[in-house]
Amino acid sequence: MDMTMPHVLIENVPIHQLEVGAHAEMVRSLGLEDIQLFAAVSGDMNPAHLDREYAKDTPFQGVIAHGLWGGALISAVLGTKLPGPGTVYLDQSLHFSRPVRLGDTVTASVTCRAKNDETCRATFDCLVVNQRGETVIRGVAEVLVPENKVCRPRSPLPKVSLEALGL
């Protein structure tokens, strides 16, 4: 997915059009650059994520993604697909059941469990599974859903590159 292409439109599902059972997902593969960029942006330099030599002696026996990298994918689905643009997080609980490893391809999905048209709130079941169908993250999110339709060009993002910073 090229997040730098502003000609791509993203649109939401307003609260009055949102249906219980509605579902959306996205698929991403984890590369070393994803881990490095997440570390650079978040400031989480835990060697379990960045140092192959250190990570091989951990219980996971290798470098793994930051847990919230998967959480960020859930946020991306909620903010760009369902309900989509204008959605605001109110609450999130996540359970991490297994690591995401380099080269894993994960599917992050959300399913509307409940909604309240009067308060514009909705609850979503959240799930991230790997390419083997194993659950890596399960959780629940409560969000504020826009009342009105939003259809906007995707905001352009800068091209980002990593320089030798000890990552």
Secondary structure, 3 states (H helix, E strand, C coil): CCCCCCCCEEECCCCCCCCCCCEEEEEEECCHHHHHHHHHHHCCCCHHHHCHHHHCCCCCCCCECCHHHHHHHHHHHHHHCCCCCCCEEEEEEEEECCCCECCCEEEEEEEEEEEECCCCEEEEEEEEECCCCCEEEEEEEEEECCCCCCEEECCCCCCCCCCCCCC
